Amino acid sequence: MTQSCPRACPPEAAPSGYITSLSVLPADRPRRLAVLGATGSIGVSALRVAAEHPDRYIVAALAGATNVALLAEQAAALRPPVLAVLTEERAQALRALLPAGYAPDILVGPAGYAAVAGAADVDVVVSAIVGAAGLAPTLAAVAAGKVVALANKESLVLAGDLIREMARTSGAVILPVDSEHNALFQALGGPGLPDLSLVEKLVLTASGGPFRSRPRHELDRVTPAMALAHPTWAMGPKISVDSATLMNKGLEVIEACRLYGLPVSMVDVVVHPQSIVHSLAQLHDGSLLAHLGPADMRVAIAYCLGYPERLPLSVSRVDLVTLGSLTFEAPREKDFPCLGLARRALCAGPSHTVVLNAANEAAVALFLEGGLPFMGIPAAIEAALCAHPGEAVPDADAVMDLDARVRRDTKDWARKRA
């Protein structure tokens, strides 16, 4: 790696629009939800939360990329007036699966997702599309002044400054669905947030993934099936691999810095295999405020959908006596270098985090296809960062142009390496 990470990145301005007034939400009728990524694990969990409280929520729109059968099943049960899919072929397949008498508008592609996110008859947008593909609809929701329940961490990794500026202008509110950032949101007091000058450090917890105890010399031989076998969370393929490499935690460090306007030196990571403590805030008087809960994303989702109220949920309860003990350990950053690469990209500048994310997404896809070994993922990311001189990324078009270039270059790098 040619760049060195400074001791502390310059502090960022606190994000106006993150957890502010929710006066934009109706007080006299159910909240109208648009769920982007409805067929993924977050989307499915969000719909389960809404189903537990039918008097509070109406599902106004659903968007899904590839699982047309499940989207059709969800749509038939909930009857939203608008659906969105990735391609016209999938739109035709979806129409064929819908029941007679139900004829929603079916929008197609990124423009369709953005239209759903910014629609006038939507109050809350659950942004749960995986990866860089979630950026455009997230930006559309923020530009339209929506309450955004944000599960797509890549949006903040790619364009945190742009999202913050849009929220400042539009009055949008961003509520974090990621379990770690939602835990910090709750631990720090929710409405209005406390004075962050009281905070010495934010501590994100990591399960350690399926290879937490595996020796370094064995990591080159792990398979996609092994990487997808997460010990505590049920997640999609991309995020499961990110958890195995610790890149997921690296992306969350960037997300925390951009949500709270803190330097990277104030965000730590500890490995907590039980996945009961979801994150902690260390204050300047020595106190540690922690959020504990079951390893069930419905808890974080419900907190965002119900905010500022706390909804009752039929999730398992944590029995501390049965659990017996909670353990913590330092991450093995030498063996899992993605965490350090994420920190260094954040320090290097906004375009470097775009490079980090694009190279990671391309490398993970290659690994899942059998075209790159597991430890080739951090190697590909480091090569991309080393090759990047830095550039301005003032808008979404510039971000996505750089993203596309890095993906192509990463595939070329992997091909030459093979």
Secondary structure, DSSP 8 states (H G I E B T S, - for coil): ------SS-------TTSS---TTS-SSS-EEEEEETTTSHHHHHHHHHHHH-TTTEEEEEEE-SS-HHHHHHHHHHH--SEEEESSHHHHHHHHHHS-TT---EEEEHHHHHHHHHT-TT-SEEEE---GGGGHHHHHHHHHTT-EEEE--HHHHHHHHHHHHHHHHHH--EEEE-SHHHHHHHHHTTSTT---GGGEEEEEEEE---TTTTS-GGGGGG--HHHHH--SS----HHHHHHHHHTHHHHHHHHHHHHHHT--GGGEEEEE-TT--EEEEEEETTS-EEEEE--S-THHHHHHHHHTTS----------HHHH-----B---TTTSTHHHHHHHHHHH-HHHHHHHHHHHHHHHHHHHTTSS-TTHHHHHHHHHHHH-------SHHHHHHHHHHHHHHHHHHHHHH-
